[in-house]
Amino acid sequence: MNPFPIVMASLKRHWIMNILFVLLIAVAVAIGVGLTAQERALRQGSAQAADKFDILIAAPGSQTEIVMNSIFLQHSAINLLDGPYWGKLFDDPRVEIAAPLAFGDSWKGHSIVGSTPQFVTYLSGGLASGHVFETIEQAVVGAAVPLAIGDEFEPSHGHGPEEVLDHHHGAELHVVGKMQPTGTPWDSAIIVAVEQVWDLHALPTGHHEPAGDEHDHDGSEAHEDHEDHEHEEANTHDDGDHDHATDHDEDAHDHAHEHDGDHHVTRIGPPFDLDELPGVPAIVVRPKSVAAAYTIRSDYRTDHSTAFFPAEVLVEMYRLLGNAGSVMRAMALGSQALVVAAILAAILALMQLYRKQFAVLRALGAPRSYVFSAIWSYVSLLVITGAICGLGLGWMVAQSVSRIFTAETGMAMQASLGSSELMLAGGFVIIGLILATLPAFLLYRRPVVSALRGS
């Protein structure tokens, strides 16, 4: 005999209660599915964000804070690594790319980071449009920054609401390039020459002559003219031409004073002068080989600096995240067990309403297996429907959380259903199918006579 007509009739007769049962199961499954899917999305997003940061070198301090500052652009106060310690990296034969990172300014919530032109190209794998900055007045923006090539903006000191920040008045920056999307917080960053950040904060700019080669040339000519004049003065002193020499000295002094007052920076990027380098929060290093990576990390683990692989910090963060996730998944499993128990209790009460109908069927010749199949199929259908709905609901919740997290951090996160989520839902279904035998077995064993009498 086919039990499904009885099952469909039961579903239609108490459809409101059945929908509530399905929703309870769906929510219970969605909690577990959403947790595992979101945790995996967070791991993948953070690993992608750290992909280009092979080694970080910074002043001794919390490695987690250094990672959050340098990779995820969640700025906090950290110690600065003195220039003489990190400036040597540019001449290190083991280093393919070394790039300082200087923070401190922002524009409408977007971090402004000072670095080198090489770092921009390396980070984004080439620009979507425009070119890298060539002067300190130019900037390259991330893919998510609402600025176009040719736009100008004024940086603000610090991070926070624009209306409470101090603006660097007169420091207009011009957008000359836009990076390719990276799926990292750097899509919301603005990168300028590191000299720009140093110059705005009245720090040395890493070059001995801030005005560039032209300044050096003019200075050397002035110096040669001054030496020639001193020689002429020595030769003409006996002739009484002292007044002319004094006038020339005063003119040379005035010219040098005016030139020294010009702090316009024309040189950017390496090579830097070690004695002119200010401190920076961190240095990104890409080694030429795996062996070089380990030797660099070892060499820069000193009393003055720390060096580490960001992946090491992420693994520790994943471990803590995994522990928290395990606790939350255990709580989710507990809630699922309670939901199943509550549903089974409700179904047992509901089956009491059907006991006379099933007793009549038994009296008409229906075998006990028919009663068992009908009740088990009814409960199983509710469990399976709820689990399928829970998969979809958990995926939608995880997607929504990922979008919110991406909008807040800039780290691309894409939640998806994987084997873990399918196994979780499948396990829930298996447990539900096993427990569904309980009400079916109770009515299966009930004598026909006692069921007809209502006892």
C-alpha positions in Angstrom: 0.0 0.0 0.0 1.2 3.5 -0.8 1.5 5.6 2.4 2.0 9.0 0.6 -1.7 9.8 0.3 -1.9 9.7 4.0 1.2 11.8 4.3 0.0 14.4 1.9 -3.4 14.6 3.7 -1.6 15.1 7.0 0.6 17.9 5.5 -2.4 19.7 4.1 -4.6 19.4 7.2 -2.1 20.9 9.6 -0.2 23.0 7.1 0.5 25.9 9.5 2.1 23.6 12.1 4.1 21.8 9.4 5.4 25.1 8.0 6.5 26.1 11.6 8.3 22.7 11.9 10.1 23.3 8.6 11.1 26.8 9.7 12.5 25.6 13.0 14.6 22.9 11.3 15.7 25.4 8.6 16.9 27.9 11.3 18.7 25.2 13.2 20.6 24.0 10.1 21.2 27.6 8.9 23.0 28.5 12.1 25.6 25.8 11.6 25.9 26.3 7.8 26.3 30.0 8.2 29.1 29.7 10.8 31.2 27.2 8.8 30.7 29.0 5.5 31.6 32.4 7.0 34.6 31.0 8.8 36.0 29.6 5.6 35.3 32.8 3.7 37.2 34.8 6.4 40.2 32.4 6.1 40.3 32.7 2.3 39.8 36.5 2.3 42.6 37.1 4.9 44.9 34.7 3.1 44.4 36.5 -0.2 45.0 39.9 1.5 48.4 38.7 2.9 49.5 37.0 -0.4 51.8 39.8 -1.5 53.3 40.4 1.9 56.0 37.8 2.1 57.9 39.2 5.0 57.1 42.2 7.3 60.0 43.9 9.1 59.1 46.4 11.9 60.2 47.6 15.3 59.8 45.1 18.1 56.1 44.9 19.1 52.9 42.9 18.6 53.1 41.0 15.4 49.3 41.0 15.2 49.1 44.8 15.4 51.8 45.0 12.7 49.8 42.7 10.4 46.5 44.6 11.1 48.3 47.9 10.4 50.2 46.8 7.3 47.9 44.3 5.6 44.4 45.1 6.7 45.0 48.9 7.2 43.4 48.9 10.7 45.7 51.5 12.0 46.8 51.7 15.6 49.8 53.3 17.3 52.9 51.1 16.9 56.6 51.7 17.3 58.7 53.0 14.3 61.6 51.1 12.8 64.6 53.5 12.6 65.8 54.4 9.1 69.4 53.0 9.4 68.0 49.5 10.1 65.6 49.3 7.2 67.5 51.3 4.7 70.1 48.6 4.2 67.4 46.3 2.7 67.6 48.1 -0.7 71.2 47.0 -1.2 70.6 43.5 0.1 71.2 41.0 -2.7 68.7 38.6 -1.2 65.8 41.1 -1.6 63.8 41.5 -4.8 61.5 44.2 -3.5 61.6 46.3 -0.3 59.0 48.9 0.3 58.5 51.1 3.3 54.9 51.7 4.5 54.1 55.1 6.1 50.7 55.8 7.6 49.1 58.8 9.3 46.8 60.5 6.7 43.5 59.8 5.1 40.9 61.2 2.8 37.2 60.6 3.5 37.9 57.4 5.4 40.4 56.1 2.8 43.9 55.5 4.2 46.7 57.3 2.5 49.8 55.1 2.6 53.3 56.3 1.6 55.5 53.8 -0.3 57.5 53.4 -3.5 56.4 53.2 -7.1 57.7 49.7 -7.3 55.3 48.6 -4.5 52.3 50.0 -6.4 53.1 47.9 -9.5 53.9 44.8 -7.4 50.7 45.1 -5.3 48.2 45.5 -8.0 50.0 43.5 -10.8 49.9 46.6 -13.0 47.5 49.5 -13.1 44.0 49.5 -14.6 44.6 52.9 -16.0 47.1 55.8 -15.7 50.6 55.5 -14.4 52.4 55.3 -11.0 53.3 58.5 -9.2 56.4 60.2 -10.3 56.4 63.2 -7.9 55.2 63.8 -4.4 52.2 65.7 -5.7 50.8 62.6 -7.4 48.8 59.6 -6.1 47.6 56.2 -7.2 44.2 55.1 -5.9 42.7 51.7 -5.2 39.9 50.2 -7.3 37.3 51.1 -4.7 38.3 54.7 -4.1 35.8 57.1 -5.6 38.4 59.2 -7.4 39.2 59.3 -11.1 42.4 60.1 -12.9 42.8 63.9 -13.0 40.9 64.5 -9.7 42.6 66.5 -6.9 42.1 66.1 -3.2 43.5 67.4 0.1 44.7 64.8 2.6 43.7 65.0 6.3 45.9 64.1 9.3 44.7 60.9 11.1 41.8 58.6 10.6 38.1 59.2 11.5 35.2 61.5 10.6 36.3 64.0 8.1 34.9 67.0 10.0 37.1 66.4 13.1 40.3 65.8 11.2 43.1 68.4 10.6 43.5 69.1 6.9 46.9 69.6 5.3 45.9 72.8 3.7 47.6 73.5 0.4 48.8 70.0 0.0 46.8 69.1 -3.1 47.4 65.7 -4.5 46.6 64.7 -8.1 45.3 61.2 -9.1 47.5 59.8 -11.9 46.7 56.1 -11.7 44.1 53.6 -10.6 45.1 50.1 -9.4 43.6 46.8 -10.6 41.1 45.3 -8.1 43.1 43.1 -5.6 40.2 41.9 -3.3 42.1 43.3 -0.3 41.7 46.3 2.0 44.2 48.0 -0.3 41.4 48.5 -2.9 40.2 51.3 -0.6 43.7 52.8 -0.1 45.4 55.8 -1.7 49.1 55.3 -2.2 51.5 58.2 -2.5 55.3 58.6 -2.5 56.6 57.9 1.0 58.5 61.2 0.7 55.1 62.9 0.6 54.0 61.6 4.0 57.4 62.4 5.5 57.4 65.9 4.0 53.9 66.7 5.2 54.9 65.7 8.8 58.1 67.7 8.7 60.4 64.7 8.7 63.5 64.1 6.6 62.6 62.8 3.2 65.3 60.2 2.8 67.4 62.1 0.4 70.4 64.3 1.3 69.3 67.2 -0.9 65.5 67.6 -0.6 65.4 69.7 -3.8 67.0 67.0 -6.0 69.8 67.0 -8.6 69.2 70.5 -9.7 69.7 71.7 -6.2 72.9 69.8 -5.9 74.1 71.3 -9.2 73.3 74.8 -8.2 74.8 74.3 -4.8 78.0 73.0 -6.2 78.2 75.9 -8.6 77.7 78.4 -5.8 80.4 76.6 -3.8 82.8 76.7 -6.7 82.0 80.4 -7.3 82.6 81.1 -3.6 86.0 79.3 -3.7 87.0 81.2 -6.8 86.0 84.5 -5.2 88.1 83.7 -2.1 91.0 83.0 -4.3 90.5 86.3 -6.1 90.1 88.0 -2.8 93.5 86.7 -1.6 95.1 87.9 -4.9 93.5 91.4 -4.8 93.7 92.0 -1.1 96.8 94.0 -1.5 95.0 96.2 -4.1 92.4 97.2 -1.5 89.4 95.5 -3.2 88.0 94.4 0.2 84.6 96.0 -0.3 83.9 94.1 -3.4 84.7 90.8 -1.7 82.5 91.6 1.2 79.6 92.4 -1.2 80.1 89.1 -3.1 80.1 87.1 0.2 76.8 88.7 1.2 75.2 88.0 -2.2 76.4 84.3 -2.0 75.0 84.0 1.5 71.7 85.5 0.5 71.4 83.1 -2.5 72.2 80.1 -0.3 69.7 81.1 2.3 67.0 81.5 -0.3 67.8 78.1 -1.9 67.9 76.4 1.5 64.4 77.7 2.2 63.1 75.7 -0.8 61.9 72.3 0.6 60.3 71.1 -2.6 61.1 67.4 -3.0 61.9 66.2 -6.5 63.5 62.9 -5.8 61.3 59.9 -4.8 62.1 56.3 -4.1 65.4 54.5 -3.7 68.3 55.0 -3.4 67.9 56.6 0.0 70.5 58.2 2.2 70.7 56.2 5.5 71.4 59.3 7.6 68.3 61.0 6.2 65.8 58.2 6.7 63.0 58.6 9.3 61.4 55.7 11.0 58.5 53.8 9.4 55.8 51.4 10.9 56.8 48.5 8.6 58.7 47.3 5.6 57.3 44.8 3.1 60.0 42.5 1.7 59.8 40.1 -1.2 62.8 37.8 -1.1 64.4 36.2 -4.2 64.1 32.7 -2.8 62.7 30.7 0.0 66.2 30.3 1.5 66.6 34.1 1.3 63.3 34.6 3.1 64.4 32.5 6.1 67.8 34.2 6.4 66.3 37.7 6.1 63.8 36.8 8.8 66.6 35.5 11.0 68.9 38.5 10.4 66.3 41.1 11.3 65.1 39.4 14.5 67.2 41.6 16.8 66.8 43.9 19.7 66.0 46.8 17.3 63.8 45.0 14.8 61.4 42.1 14.3 60.8 40.1 11.1 58.2 37.5 10.5 56.0 35.8 7.9 52.5 37.2 8.1 51.3 33.7 7.3 52.6 32.7 10.8 50.4 35.3 12.4 47.4 34.3 10.3 47.8 30.7 11.3 47.6 31.7 15.0 44.6 33.8 14.3 43.0 30.9 12.4 43.7 28.7 15.4 41.9 31.1 17.7 39.2 31.5 15.2 38.9 27.7 14.9 38.6 27.3 18.6 35.8 30.0 18.8 34.2 28.4 15.7 34.3 25.0 17.4 32.5 26.4 20.5 29.9 28.1 18.3 29.4 25.0 16.2 28.9 22.9 19.4 26.3 25.4 20.5 24.7 25.2 17.1 24.6 21.4 17.3 23.0 21.7 20.8 20.3 24.0 19.4 19.7 21.6 16.5 19.3 18.7 18.9 16.8 20.7 21.0 14.9 21.7 17.8 14.7 18.1 16.7 13.5 17.0 20.2 10.9 19.7 20.3 9.6 18.8 16.8 9.5 15.1 17.7 7.5 15.9 20.9 5.1 18.0 18.9 4.8 15.2 16.3 4.0 12.7 19.0 1.3 14.9 20.3 0.0 15.4 16.7 0.1 11.7 16.1 -2.2 11.2 19.0 -4.9 13.0 17.0 -4.4 10.4 14.2 -4.4 7.3 16.3 -8.0 6.4 15.7 -7.6 7.0 11.9 -4.6 4.7 11.9 -6.5 2.2 14.1 -9.3 2.1 11.6 -6.9 1.5 8.8 -5.4 -1.4 10.8 -8.9 -2.8 11.4 -9.6 -2.6 7.6 -6.5 -4.8 7.0 -3.7 -2.3 6.7 -0.4 -3.9 8.0 1.6 -2.4 10.8 4.4 -1.6 8.3 2.0 0.7 6.5 1.4 2.7 9.7 5.1 2.8 10.3 5.9 3.9 6.8 3.3 6.6 6.8 4.4 8.2 10.1 8.1 7.8 9.3 7.7 9.3 5.8 5.7 12.3 7.3 8.5 13.1 9.8 11.3 12.5 7.3 9.7 14.8 4.7 9.6 17.6 7.3 13.2 17.0 8.3 14.5 16.8 4.7 12.6 19.9 3.6 13.8 21.9 6.6 17.4 20.9 6.0 17.3 21.9 2.3 15.7 25.3 3.3 18.4 25.6 6.0 21.2 25.2 3.5 19.8 28.0 1.4 19.0 30.2 4.4 22.5 29.7 5.9 24.1 30.5 2.5 22.1 33.7 2.2 23.0 34.8 5.8 26.7 34.1 5.2 26.5 36.0 1.9 24.9 39.0 3.7 27.5 38.9 6.5 30.3 38.7 3.9 29.0 41.8 2.0 28.8 43.7 5.2 32.3 42.6 6.3 33.7 43.5 2.8 32.1 46.9 2.9 33.6 47.6 6.4 37.1 46.2 5.8 37.6 46.1 2.1 38.7 42.5 2.3 36.9 40.5 -0.4 34.9 37.7 1.1 32.8 35.2 -0.8 30.8 32.7 1.2 30.0 29.5 -0.5 28.6 26.1 0.3 31.2 23.4 0.5 31.6 19.8 1.7 31.5 20.9 5.3 28.1 22.6 5.0 26.7 19.7 3.0 28.0 17.2 5.5 26.5 19.2 8.4 23.1 19.3 6.7 23.4 15.7 5.7 24.3 14.7 9.3 21.3 16.6 10.5 19.0 14.7 8.0 20.4 11.3 9.1 19.9 12.1 12.7 16.4 13.3 11.9 15.6 10.2 9.9 16.8 8.0 12.8 14.8 9.9 15.4 11.7 9.8 13.1 11.5 6.1 13.8 10.5 6.9 17.4 6.9 8.2 16.8 6.5 5.7 14.0 7.5 2.8 16.3 5.2 3.9 19.1 2.2 4.0 16.9 3.4 0.8 15.2 3.2 -1.1 18.5 -0.1 0.4 19.7 -2.8 -2.3 19.7 -5.8 -1.7 17.4 -8.4 -2.2 20.1 -6.9 0.3 22.6 -6.4 2.8 19.8 -10.1 2.5 18.8 -11.2 2.9 22.4 -9.0 6.0 22.7 -6.9 4.7 25.6 
